[in-house]
Amino acid sequence: MTASSLGKRLRQLEDTSDSSLPAKQRRTDPDSLPRHSASPDENARNLRLDELTSFCDYVVPANALRRDRYLSESIADRHLDSFFRTTHVLLPILDPAVFKARYSSVRKLFGDRRLVLATPDDPGRPQFVCLLHAVLALGALYEDGQEDSSSWASWYFAESQDMLGHLLDATNLQSVQAALFLVCHLETDVFTSSC
């Protein structure tokens, strides 16, 4: 899709590229630009990055606006139940009672930025929240009958992946479990997209 968009943009600009005009003018007023007689291949080679895109050409990646979303209690509960009904049966590396008790203790912080912060009472909270997002990603991935499951799975995965990258110097069992679940998510995603 990106290659198609760039190809379309190249065709639009092949006769309108003029390096003497500012990029903003090239983008906003293409009809007033002089036409060139150069071949399309020559024009394509002479284009700079700011000439290939404009404000209306940018496609927002699915997870680029991740900060607009936050954990929702009812949706997370649904995905957690799905995880323990599906993935946990095949990969029982969590103690459900311990995990659910810990989940209940952080559930009240959903939507609060303090959720990912370590505290003196709970120094391992960031690692648990990373694991929680990985668990919820798999739960959402295998949830049936909900239209929003794949978008939630992608969001949870991106959040967990981002957190794991920041927690590499503070590893514990929960970080390793989160990494394992992220790999499972990737394997499932690759397998389903190749079918």
C-alpha positions as a printed Julia matrix, in Angstrom:
195×3 Matrix{Float64}:
   0.0     0.0     0.0
   2.83    2.41    0.84
   4.63    1.62   -2.41
   1.4     2.22   -4.33
   0.9     5.58   -2.59
   4.47    6.65   -3.27
   4.17    5.55   -6.9
   1.0     7.62   -7.28
   2.7    10.59   -5.64
   5.71   10.23   -7.95
   3.42   10.29  -10.98
   1.72   13.42   -9.62
   5.05   15.14   -9.12
   6.91   13.97  -12.2
   6.01   17.09  -14.16
   5.77   19.52  -11.26
   9.12   19.16   -9.5
  10.94   22.49   -9.37
  13.76   22.73   -6.87
  13.68   26.56   -6.95
  10.27   26.6    -5.22
   9.92   25.98   -1.5
   8.57   22.54   -0.54
   5.45   24.03    1.06
   4.52   25.81   -2.17
   5.13   22.63   -4.17
   2.78   20.74   -1.89
  -0.01   23.26   -1.57
  -0.24   24.72   -5.05
   0.64   22.07   -7.68
  -1.46   23.7   -10.44
   0.64   26.87  -10.44
   3.9    25.03  -10.96
   5.67   25.07  -14.33
   5.72   21.83  -16.32
   9.05   20.13  -17.05
   9.97   18.32  -20.19
  12.35   15.91  -18.43
  11.62   12.21  -18.61
   9.68   10.62  -15.71
  12.75    8.55  -14.75
  14.91   11.68  -14.52
  12.29   13.51  -12.44
  11.94   10.51  -10.09
  15.71   10.43   -9.51
  15.81   14.16   -8.75
  13.0    14.16   -6.17
  13.84   14.73   -2.52
  11.98   13.14    0.41
  10.0    16.3     1.16
   8.76   16.25   -2.44
   7.47   12.68   -2.16
   5.06   13.29    0.68
   2.72   15.99    1.79
   0.42   16.4     4.74
  -2.36   14.48    3.01
  -0.14   11.58    1.85
   0.81   10.3     5.28
  -0.93    7.11    6.35
  -1.03    6.77   10.13
   0.24    3.36   11.23
  -2.22    1.31   13.27
  -0.38    1.84   16.53
   0.86    5.39   16.01
  -1.93    6.81   18.13
  -1.46    4.29   20.95
  -1.55    6.92   23.68
  -5.17    7.67   22.84
  -6.14    4.27   24.19
  -5.9     2.95   27.72
  -6.83   -0.2    29.59
 -10.55   -0.61   30.05
 -11.68   -2.79   32.95
 -14.52   -4.56   31.15
 -12.52   -5.18   27.97
  -9.41   -6.3    29.86
 -11.54   -8.67   31.96
 -12.93  -10.17   28.76
  -9.47  -10.63   27.25
  -8.03  -12.06   30.46
 -10.82  -14.68   30.55
 -10.13  -15.48   26.91
  -6.42  -15.94   27.65
  -7.07  -18.44   30.45
  -9.62  -20.33   28.3
  -7.28  -20.59   25.29
  -3.55  -19.88   25.51
  -3.1   -20.87   29.15
  -4.47  -24.35   28.41
  -1.65  -24.92   25.91
   1.04  -22.93   27.71
   0.39  -23.07   31.48
   3.35  -21.02   32.71
   1.34  -18.68   34.95
  -0.29  -19.48   38.25
  -3.86  -18.29   37.56
  -4.65  -17.5    41.22
  -1.48  -15.45   41.72
  -1.83  -13.68   38.37
  -5.5   -12.81   38.91
  -4.78  -11.52   42.43
  -2.04   -9.28   41.06
  -4.34   -8.22   38.21
  -7.01   -7.21   40.74
  -4.49   -5.1    42.63
  -3.5    -3.05   39.54
  -6.96   -2.99   37.96
  -7.94    0.09   39.98
  -5.12    2.02   38.24
  -6.38    1.41   34.7
  -6.38    4.72   32.85
  -3.88    6.22   35.3
  -0.3     6.94   34.27
   0.9     5.62   37.63
   0.01    2.1    36.47
   3.47    1.56   34.96
   5.46    3.16   37.79
   7.32    1.15   40.4
   6.54    1.99   44.0
   8.26    1.02   47.26
   5.36   -1.36   47.95
   5.39   -2.79   44.41
   8.83   -2.44   42.77
   8.01   -5.07   40.12
   4.85   -3.37   38.88
   6.31   -2.27   35.51
   7.32   -5.85   34.71
   3.89   -7.13   35.72
   2.12   -4.52   33.58
   4.33   -5.54   30.65
   3.34   -9.17   31.22
  -0.31   -8.15   31.62
  -0.31   -6.45   28.22
   1.29   -9.54   26.62
  -1.32  -11.79   28.25
  -4.16   -9.52   27.14
  -2.73   -9.42   23.59
  -3.01  -13.2    23.34
  -6.42  -13.17   25.0
  -7.69  -10.61   22.5
  -6.09  -12.48   19.61
  -8.01  -15.67   20.43
 -11.27  -14.05   21.48
 -14.22  -15.05   19.32
 -17.19  -12.97   18.34
 -15.85   -9.48   19.02
 -15.12   -7.04   16.19
 -12.57   -5.01   18.16
 -10.4    -7.94   19.28
  -7.7    -7.6    16.63
  -7.22   -3.88   17.23
  -6.97   -4.5    20.98
  -4.5    -7.33   20.38
  -2.32   -5.03   18.29
  -2.48   -2.28   20.89
  -1.67   -4.6    23.8
   1.2    -6.12   21.83
   2.68   -2.71   20.98
   2.38   -1.54   24.6
   4.03   -4.68   25.96
   6.78   -4.57   23.34
   7.49   -0.93   24.15
   7.6    -1.61   27.89
   9.8    -4.67   27.47
  12.32   -2.57   25.55
  12.56   -0.2    28.52
  12.79   -3.01   31.06
  15.7    -4.96   29.62
  17.98   -3.86   32.45
  15.42   -4.88   35.09
  14.64   -8.43   34.07
  12.79  -10.89   36.23
  10.59  -13.92   35.61
   7.67  -11.72   34.52
   9.8   -10.03   31.84
  10.82  -13.43   30.49
   7.19  -14.6    30.49
   6.15  -11.4    28.68
   8.84  -11.99   26.05
   7.64  -15.57   25.56
   4.04  -14.44   25.12
   5.09  -11.73   22.66
   6.89  -14.38   20.61
   3.74  -16.52   20.7
   1.75  -13.53   19.48
   4.2   -12.95   16.63
   4.18  -16.64   15.66
   0.4   -16.66   15.58
   0.29  -13.45   13.59
   2.79  -14.77   11.03
   0.99  -18.12   10.78
  -2.47  -16.59   10.28
  -1.25  -14.05    7.73
   0.42  -16.77    5.64
  -2.68  -19.0     5.5
